[in-house]
Amino acid sequence: MRSPLLALVKKDVKGYFDQPAAYILIVPFVAVLSYVYFNSALLLDEASLRPLFTVEFAIERPSLPWLLAIFVPAATMRLLAEENRDGTLELLLTHPIRGWIVLMSKFLAGFLFVAFAIFATLGIPIAVETAGDLDVGAAAGQYLGSLLLAASFVSIGLFTSSLTRNQIVAFIVGLSATMVLMIMGLDIVAVTLPGRLATLLQDLSPVTHFSSVARGVIHLRDVLYFIALVSTFLSATFLMVRGRTLSHRTAQYRNLQLGTAGLIIVSLMIGWSSTAIGGRIDLTEDKQFTMSDATADLLSDLDDILTVELFQSKDPPVQVSAVLRDVRDFLEDFADSSDGRVKLVHRFPDDDEDEARKAQIAGVPPVQFQTSGQGEFQVTTGFLGLAMTFVDQREIIPFVSTVDGFEYMLAARANKMLQQQKKTVAFLVGHGELSPPSGYTSFAGNLSDSYNIIEVGEVEDAPADLTGIDVLVIGGPSAHIPDATVDEIRRYIDGGGKAMAMINSVAIDQGRLFALPNLNSFAGFAEEYGVKVEDDLVFDLQHNEDLPFSTQLGSVYLPYPFWMQVPVIDKKVSGDVESVLLPWASSIGIYEAARTRIEVVPLLETSAFAAIDFDYGDVSPNSPVFQQVSESNLVQSLMGVAIAAKDANDAGFRLVVVGNSLWLSDPVTQRAPQNLALGLNLVDWLAQEDALAAVRSKVVTERDLLFEGIWWFSRDTHEAIARWANVGGVPLVLIAIGLFRSARRRKFGVSLYGQARSSLGRGRTSDGGGSSQDSGGGSE
């Protein structure tokens, strides 16, 4: 037996696609979404669907949620209003079909039509996938959230359609209802209302509950909210429909009223208490918005309020808008998961003098960005940094350039503030090394803010005592280190110690600018752990520093290839430092046999315009070695590396090796402050507890939108195909489907008309023959 529900749904869905109005709605919906999305995505260069599903309101950049708020009332206005106008609803309810079946058929038909319109945008993620690594899990969550939002809007549209016989009135009322609900969730509205009232209204808005879904995180509270919203309006619609056939004085009608009122109350309670409902699924491939267990444990150890102040621009430059969005999302989850231990404060210093003063006091400066507008480059400033305060301690992140490693930065700083006792960083001295009072004054001074700084070396005939230290810094030995001290260092590292070894394989006479081998460089010790600091000097012909040199004409600034600008290639260990200045540095190699027992993290690598001087000697700015370089001699070289034990039996040692010690010296860090930042980050990485290893190793994949050409198409052609296949191609396909169905219906209608006319003609002929016979018979 055929289900009456399915029969009614099929009839109503067919009714949608048999009308030109369906295509008049869907075609602009898809075209506008595609056009706006590609304009935003190509500007952000991000392989993400966030611009498509954002809940941020911008008239010039309408997103799917806001277009749905217009599209759905237009799509649902006829569902019951047309039945009321034609009087077919009462006729339908007199049949032996339950009222809820009629109601559900209307709801499902409207939902399926809207779902079809949403899925008509699937060409967008397909196009993005051809040009970048799209997060498929997040995209699936975003489309699932869109279906939930669509279902709630359809239920609202169905309710408003039941209130009137006029479709236009139903559309206006439905549009007003959805827009009011959406606008209630906007911050621009919330700031004009008292705090408690603003919070209550935002909790009842679909914007609040869709925002997390739009980034690929499905919260149970959000799902329950949408279910409650749909149930509420369907119940109200059922009350309106049944009210036409039931006496308002009957107990059945009063029970129906009570049930509807109960569902409305439940919906309100779910909306207002949603923050207390736990449970969620992070569908992003990198689990970007799921905190590591180590971070959760850290939050549970808080015995006071941790205040996180996010300094941000209200209208952020395009270079950081995507980063700001992700940072804000993560911090909100960070605070929500803390059981009230973390207080998140949003500050906007770009247009508020008081907030700007707070940013200055906190140490979060404005950052300048170049933007293009009106045919010329313009410079804008923006804020994206944060300050963390716990009791009387403060940690800052002056500028957040990427979400990669952001959780680690938060956890590491919170962990540092929670420590009751500072860790100890020891500098090895007595063998020609640079030390805190001699060469590393600035480096050690900055370290002293977070660590106890000591010096260790031989005392009389006793070896250096490494007991109780957390990080050992070896700053370029140039004299023999006694075997007893070497054995002590070896025992320290093999026992799980952490060390930064800066090795000078080549000694530089800075007065004569002449290089000699350093026979006591300590390079042999690094080889025991699989790292070889080569006996050479690396120089870069393009990425180098201009230094003053004395000439016959006086002091002249000349490019000096032996002082290289070397890119930082790892962010987890090195933080946000982009490059460092390395003077007179040697290249580094890794023994293949050692890779089975150590984990290697390359830190510093030269550009492709670097070369190696194996026969060093003259290191002047006019050294003949620069003229002897050909293109075949250019080679990228590894200049710094971090290693860690793979085998649990190695007790978890960590070692950083750099082929130079002067890069952290006072003269160099004054010229290149980024060197100091990298040195501090490396010590932080070495000093971290194992509990934060999982946080540190968590990486958020960078998903750049790069149209590099596909198959035989060029880059520009690839981009044009991706854009216009969605902006114009999909709408044209929909128009073709509409024309095909229209032609088919017309042909079917003509066929039916022809059959009916033929039958009518045969009937008339039959009637005429009978009359003649009757006449003839009568005459006889």
N, C-alpha and C positions, 0 to 999 in steps of 0.2 A: 504493500500500500504506500503510495507516495505521500511524503511528509507535507502537510499544508504549509509549514514554515519555509521549507525549501522552495515550494512552488511560488509562494508570495515573494520571497527574496529574488528568485529568478525573474519574476514579472517586473518587479521594480527596478532591478539592475538593467534589464533589457530596455525598460522605459527610459532610463538615463541615456544610454548610448544610442537610442533611436531618435534622440532630439538634438538639434544643432546646438542648443544651449550648453550641452556637456562639453563639446569641443571648443566653444567660445570661452568656457571657463578654463579648461585644462591647458590649451595652447599658450595663452599669455602667462599662466602660472609657471609653466616649465621654462618658457623663454626668458622671463624676467629673472627667475632664480638663477638660471645658467649664466645670463649676462652679468648679473651682479656678482655672482660667485667668482667667475674668472677674472673680473676686474680686481677684486680683492686678493685672490690667491696669487695672481701674477705679481702683484705689488709686494706681498709678503714673502714670496718665494718659498712657501711652505706646503708640503704635500699633506694637507690636512683638510677635513671637511668642516672645521670649526666655523669658518665664515658663513657656511651654508646654514648652520644650525644655531648660530649665536642668538642669544635673547636680548642683546644690546639693541636699543631702539635707534634707528637712523633712517630718516625718510629717504635719503638718497641711496641707502644700502639695505633695502628690505631683505630680511632673512626668511627662511621657511616658516618658523613659528608665527611671525607677524603676517605673512601672506596667508597662512592657514586661517588666521583670525578673520580674514576677509573672504577667503575662498569658501570655507565651510558653510557660513550662513547663506551664501548665494547658492550653494549646492543642495542645501537641505530645506530651503524655504518652501518648496513645493510638496514636500513629503506628506504633510497632513493638511496644509492650507488648501491645496488643490482638491483633496478628498472632501474637506468641509464645504468648499465652494460648490462642488458638483453634487453633494449629498450622497456620495458613494460610501463614505465612512460609516454612517448609520446603517446603510444597507449591508455593508460587509460585517458589521457587528451583530446583525440579526442572524447570520449564518451560524451553523454549529462549529464555530472556530473561537477559541479562547481569545480574550482581549489581549493578553500578554503576547500571544503569537503574532497578532497583527502589529503590535508595537515593536517587537523584536525584529520582525521582517523589515519594517521601515528603517530601524536603526542599522541593521546589518547591511541593507542595501546602500544606505548613505555612507556607511563606513567603508564598504568595498569600493565605492566610487572614489572616495577621497584617498584611500590606500592606493588605488590605481594611479592617481595623480602624483602621489608621493614617489611611488616606484618608477614613474616615468622620468625621474631625475637620476636614476641609477647610471645613466651614461656619464654623469659627472665623476663619480668615484672610479669608473672604468678608465676614463681619460686621464685622471690623476695618477692611477697606477702605472700607466705607460710612461710617466715622466718622473716618478718618484716612488719611494717606499711607503705606500699608504698603510696606516695602521688599520688593518681590516677589522680587528676586534672593536676598536673605538667606533669605526664606521657602522658596524652592526648594531652597537648600542645606541648610536645616534638615530638610526632608522627605527629601531624598536621604540625609543622614546618619542619619536615623531608620530608613530602609530598610536601610542597612548594619548598624546596630546590631541590627535585627530579624533580619537574616540570620544574624548571629553567634549570637544567642540561640536561633534555630531549630536551628542545627547542634548547639548544646549540648543542647537539649531532645531532639533526635533521638538523640543519643548516650546520654543517660540513659534514654531509652525503650527502647534496645536492651539495657540491662543487666538488665532484669527483665520478668516477666510481669504484674506488678501495676501498674496505672496510678497509683495513689496513691503508691506508692513511687517511681515514675518522676518524678512531680510534685515530691515532697519533695527528691529528689536533684537534679533540675534547678533547682529554686528555690534550693537551697543553693549550687550551683555558680555560678549567675549572680550571686547576692547577694555571694558571696565576691569574685568578680572586680570587681564594682562598688565594694564597700566598700574594696578595696585602693587605689582611686584617691582616696579622700577625705583631705583635709588633716588632719582630726581623728584619723585612723589614722596618717598619716605622721609626725606630731609625736611619737608614742609609740615610734617605732622608730629605730634607728641611721640616720644620714643616707644612707649608700650603699644599705642594704637598702630604706629607704623609697622611694628613687628608682627602684630596680629594680622594686619592686612596683607603683608608680604607672605606670611605663612599660608594664606588662603589663595594666593595667586599661582597660576600655572607657571609663571616665569621662574619663581623660586624653585619649583620642583623639576622644571625642565633643564635648568642651568647645569646641574650635575650630570644629567643624562646626556647633555650636549657634548660633554667631554669623555664619554664612554664609561661612565660609572653609574651602575643601576643600584639605587638605594631602595630598600624595602619600603621605607616611609614614602618615597615618591610613587612607587607602584600602588601602594594602598591609597594614597591621596587620589590618584587618577581613577582607581576603581570606585572609591567613595563618591567622587564627583560625577562619574557616569551613572552610578546607581541612584544618586539624588535626583538628577534631572530626568532619568527614565521613570522613576517613581512619580515625580511631579507630572510628567506627561501622561502616565497611565491614569493618574487621578483626574486629569483634565478630560481624557478620552472616555473613561468609564463614567465620569460625571454627566455625560450626555445621555446615558442610558439608565442611570441609577437615580432613584429619588434621593435627594440630599438629606432626607429625614431618616433613611434606613440605617440600621446598625452596620451593614456592609460598607456603606459609604463612609460612616464615621471611623470604622476600623481602617479603611484605606487612608483616610486623612491622618490618623495616628501613626500608621506605618510610614507614610511619607515624611511626616514631621520627625519621626525617630531617625530615619536615614539622613535627613538634613543635619540633625544634631550630631550624629556619628561623623559625618563628613567634616563638620566644623571642628570637632574634637580631634580628629586625625590631622587636620591642617594645623591646628594650634599646638598640638603635642608632638608634631613630627620630629622635632629635634631629639626627643627621648626614645624614638623607635630606632633600634639598631639593625644591622644586617645590610650588607651590600656586596656587589660583585664588580670588580675592576676588570673591564673587558679589554683594556689597552694591552698591547702586546708586551710592553716593558713593565707592566704593573706600575705605571708612572704615578698613580695617585694612591698607592698602597704603601703604607709605611713598613719599613723593615722591623723585625722583632726587636732588634737592638734599640731602635728609636722608641718603640713602645715601652720597652723596659726602662729606658732613660726617663721617659715622661712619668712613669709610675714612681720613680725615685724622687720626684719633685716634692719638697715639703713646704713650698711657698709658691706664690704666683710668678710665673715666667711671662713677662710682658714683651711681646714682639710688635714693634712699630714698623709698619711698611710705609716708606716714603715713596710716593708714586705721583706721576703726572695725570691729571684728569684727561688730558688729550695727549697721550703719549706719542712720541715720534714713531714712525712706522717700523724703524729698526728694532724697537723693543716692545712693540704692542703685543706680539705673540708671546714673548717671554713674560711680560707682565701678567698676561691672562693666566698662563700656567703657574707662575709663582703665586698669584693670588689664590688660585684654586687649591694648590697644595697647602698653603698656609691656613686656609679655612678648614681643610681636613685635619691638618696638624692640630689646630685648636679644638675642633670637634671631638677628636680622639683622646683628648687629654683629661676628660672628666672635670673640666673647669680649672685645670692647673695652668693652662696657657691662655693668656688674654691677647687677642689680636686687635691692634689699633691701626686704622687706615688714616694716613696723613697725606695731604695734598699741598706741598709747599710752593708750587709754582705760581699760585695766585693768592697766597695768604702770608702776610709778613710774619705773623706769629708762628705759623707752621714752618716757614723758611728758617726762622731763627732756631727752632727746635732741630731742624735738619742739620744746621751748621754746628750746633752744640753736640749733636750725636755723631758728627763726622761723616755725614752723607752729603757729598757735594753734587751740584748739578753737572750733567754731562752734555757736551755739545754733539750735535748730529748734523750731518749734511742732508738736506732734502732738496728736491727739484720742484720748482713751481713757477708757472708763468714764463717758461723758457729759460730760467736761470737757476743757479744753485743758491740755496738759502741755508743759513745756519740756525738751528733751533736747539733749545736746551730741554732736557728732561731729567726726571728723577726716577731711579729704580734701585733703591738700597734699603737696608733694614738695620734696626738696632734691637738687640736683645738685652733685657735688664732682668737680673735675678738678685734680689736682696740689694746689696751695695755693689754688685759687679755688672759690667756692661761689655758686650761684644758687638761688633758691627761688621756688616758686609756693605762696603761703600757703594758697590755697583754690581748688580747681578746681570751677567751677559748671556747666561744660558741656564736651563734647568738641569743640564747634565751635571750630576754631582751636587745638586742643590740640597737634597736631603742630608748628604754627608756634611756639607758646610754648616747646616743648622745643628745637626746632632753633635758635631765636633765642638762647636762653640758652647752649646748647652752643657756638654760633658765637662768642658774646661771650667765653666762657672760652678759646676757641682762638686768639683774636686776639693776636698778639705785641705790637701797639701799639694804644693807645686811639685811637678816632676823635675828631675835634675838633668841638665845638659852639661857634659864635661868636655873641655877642650884639651887635647893632648899637647903638651909643651915640652920644650927642652931639646928639640932636634931640628931647629930652624923653622918650625911651623909658624904660621900666622896665629895670633891669639887675641883674646879680648882687649888687652891693653896695647897690643902691637899689631895693628892692621885690621882687626875685626871689631873695632870699637862700636860702630853703628850696628853691626849685625848682632853682637852680644847684647847691646843695650836694648834692642827691640825684643830679643828673646827673653830678657829679664822681666818683661811685663807678665810673662806666662810661666816662666821656668826659673828654677834656681840655677845659676851659672857658677861653675867651678872650673879650676884647672887641675889637671893630673899629669904627673910625670915621675921620674925616678927620684927617690929621696935617699941620698947617700948611695948605697949599693942595692937598695930594695927596688923592685920593679914598680911600675905605676899601679896604684890601687884603684881598681874599677868597681869596687863594691858599692852597691846602692845607686849607681847611675842608670839613667833611662836611655840616654842617647850620647854616643861618643862622636865628637867631631875631630877629624884629622885633617889639619889645614895645610897640607903640602910640605912634608918633611924634606929637608935637604942635608941632614946629617944622619949618621948611623943610629938606628934604634936598637938598644940592647936586646939580645935574644930573649931574656927573661920577660921584658915588656911585651915583645911580640907574642910570646906564648900566652901572656895574660890577656892580650887583646883577642887572640884566637879562642881561648877558653870562654871569654865573655861573649863573643859572637856565636860560637857553637852552642852556648847555653841559652840562646834565644835573645841575645843582645841586638841592639840597633846602632848602626854607625853610618856616618857620612864621611867617606874617604875622598878627599880632593887631592889628586895625584899630579905632580909636575914632572913629567918624564923629561922635560927640557928645561934647563935653567937659563934665564934671560939676564944678560948684563944690560940693564936699562940705560946706563950711561952711554955705552958704546953701541947699543942696539945690535948685540951679537948673541947668538944662541950656542949653548954647549949642552952635552948630555948631563943629566942629573943622576949620578950613580947611586944616590941614596933616596930615590923617589918613593920607595915603599910600594912600587908597582907590583913587585913579586907577590906581596901578600894578597892583593886583589885577585891575582891569577888563581890562588887556591880556591876561590869561590866562582871560578869560571869567567872572570872579567879580565880582559887584557887591555891595559892602557898602552897604546903603541908609542914607539920612539919616533915621533914625527911632529910636525906642526901643520895645522890646517889653516887655510886662508880662504877668504871669499872675495871674489873680484867685484861683486855688485853690492852685496849686503854687508856693509862694513861701516865703521865709524870714522868721522873726520876728526883728526887730532892736530894740535899745534906742534910744528917742528921748526927748529931754528935753521934759517938759511942766510945767505948773504944779504937778502933783502929784509931780514928780520924774522919775526915769528909768522909762519904761514900755516893755515889749516890745509891739510892734505888728506885724501882718503887713505886709510891704513888697513889693508886687507887682513892683517894678522889680528886685528880687533874685529871680530865678526858679530853681526846680529844673527843669532841662531834661534829659529822657531822652536817653541815648546810644543811637543806633539802629543802629550798626554794631559788630560784635564783632571782625571780622578786623583792623581798624586800631586800634580803641580798647581791645581786650582785654575784661576782665570788668567794667569800670566800668558801673554801671547808670544813673547820672545825675550831673550836675554843677551847681554853683551859679554862675549867670551874673549879675553885677551890671551894670545899665545897658548892656545889650547891644543891638546893632542887627541887623536881619534881613539875610539874604543871599539873593541871586538868582543864577541862572545864565543867561547869554546862550545862547539856543538855537543860534545860529550857531556857538558855540564847541564844542558837544557833538560835532561831527564830528572834532575833533582832540584832545579831552581826555576822559579817563575820570573820571566824577564819582562820588564816594563820599560820600553824606550822612552826617554824623557826629552832629550835634545837631539835634533838632527839638522845639519846644515841645509842650505838651499842647494839647488842643482848647479849653482855657479861656483861651488867650492872646489878646491884642489888641495893636494897634499904635498908638502915639502919634506921629502925624506932626507935630503942632504942639507939640512938647515945650517945656517951660519949667519949670513947677513940677513937681519930682520928689519932693515931700514925701510922707509916708505918707497924707496927707489930700488928695492932688491931686484936683481936680475931674474929671480925665479918667476916674477909676475909676467915677464916678457916671454918666458919659455913655455907658458901654458897654452895648449891647444884644446880644441873642443873635446878631443878624445881623452884628455887628462881630467876633465871636470867630473866630479863624483860627489854624491851626497855621503856624508860621514856621520856616524853616530858619535855624539859628544858627551852624553850623559845617560845613565841608565839606573834603574832601581831594580833590585832583585829581592826575592823572598823565597823561603824554603817551601818546596812542594811536599816533601816527606815530613810526616809528623815527628819522626825521630830526630829531625834537625832542630827541634824546639822552637820553630817559628822565627828564626832570625830574619832581619831585614837590613839591607845594605844599599846605600846610594853611592855611586861612583861617578865623579866628574873629572875630565881630563885637564883640570886647571884649578888652582886655589885662589888666584887673584880676583876671580869674578865676584867674590863677596868681600873684597877688601874695601876700605873706606874710600879711596880715590875713585874706584870703579862704581860703587853703589851711589856715590854723589852724582856721577854722570848718568847712571842707569838705575833709577830707583826700583825698576821692575826686578832687578837682580835680587834686591833685598826681599821683595815679596816672595819670589820663588824660594829663596833660602829658608824663609820662615815656614812656607808651606811644606817644604821637604822635611823639616824637623817635626812639624805637626804630624805628618804622615808617619814618620818613624816612631813618634812617641805614643801613637794611639793604641788603646787597648784592643785586644782581639775581638771584643764585643762589637766594635764598630766596623769590623772588616766587611760584614755583609752590606752595611750602608755604603761604605766606600766603593765596593765593587759594583754597586747598582748603577747602571748606565741607561740614560734615556737616549734612544736612537735619534740622531738628527735626521729629519725627513725633509730634505730640500726638494723643492719643485724645480726640476731641471729638464727642460725640453732640449735634449741633445740630438734629436733626430731618431727616427725609427724606420726600420726596413730601408727603403730607398728614398725616404723623405728627409729633407734638411731640417735643421732646428726650427726655423721660422715656419716652415710648412707643417711640421709636427704640432707646433703651438696653435697654428691657425685651424688645423683639423680638429684638435681637441676642443677648442673653443666653439667653433661654428657648427660642428657636428651636434653639439648640445643646444646652442642658442637657436640654430635654424634647422638642423637636420631632424631632431626629435619632433619639434612642432610640425614640420612638414609631413613626417610619417603619421602623426596623429590626424592631421588634416586629410591625408590620403585614406586613412581608415574610416574617417567620418564620411567622406565622399563615396567610398565603396559601399558602406552600409546604407547610405541614402539611396544610391543607385539600385542596390539590391532590393530595398524596401519598395522603391518606385516600380521596379520590374515586377516584384511580387504582387503589388497592388494592381498594376495593369492586368496581370494574369488573372487575378481574382475577379477583376471587373469584367474581363472578357468572358470568363467562365459563367459569371452571373448573367451577363447579357445573352450569351448563347442559350443558357437554360431558359431564360425568359422568352426568347424567340421561339424555342421549341414548344414551350407551353402555349404560346399564342396560336401557333400553327395547329396544334392539337385541338385547341378550343374551336378554331375556325372550321376545321373539318367536321367536327361533331355537329356544328350548327347547320351545315349544308345538308348533311344526311337527315338531320331532324326536319329541315325544311322540305327536302325531297319526299321524305316519308309522309309528311303532312299533306303535300299536294296530291300524293297518290290517294 
